[in-house]
Amino acid sequence: MTRIVSGKYKGRRISAPKKLPTRPTTDMAKEALFNILRHNFHFSSLRVLDLFAGTGNISYEFGSRGCQDITAVDAHYACVQFISKTSDEFEFPIVAIKSDVYKYLEKGASGNYDIIFADPPYEFSEEQFGKIAQLVFENNLLSADGMLIIEHNKMTKLNSYANYDETRSYGGNAFSFFSLTLEDDGED
């Protein structure tokens, strides 16, 4: 069971099938994340990419806040099917895509996103987490003022990867934030 924490559908509960291979972001962590985001972005104008979307928990939060361009990517057909069904019920503008996230970042994604949120399995290695950031920036998928957010357990450290800004922890959850950095002019 997941709950939408804010926006038009605040408090609405969504029951995902128990067989889905997911670990939804906790309400406390979602509230903290979206408090950060609302101070930096106007939701109605965002283009959002939700990677390892699972039940669609984060996509629904963006939809409830008025975001009009949301793409949710997950490798599991049942997850994609559930996201499509739920977004239809709530009339959220979510396009759900079944794809391996790494392949999608290499070949399927196009244009620039204002927010890219990735919630891979917590048991991923630091290299697997880091590859997400690497592919986002190599393929120029983030807008100039955009933000990449990778959710992970608080023991994982991603501060050695390019474009890293900060990590914030909430209970056992952590979010690492990345953004474009201006290239220096070559002078030391």
Protein Blocks (a to p, Z undefined) as FASTA:
>chain_A
ZZdfedjkgoiacdddfkbccddddfklmmmmmmmmmmmbcfklpccddehklnommmmm
mmmnopabdcdddfblklmmmmmmmmmmnopacdcddddfklmmmmmpgcjdfbdcdddd
fkbcfklmmmmmmmmmmnopacfklccdddddfkbccklpghiabdcdehjbccdddddd
dddehiZZ
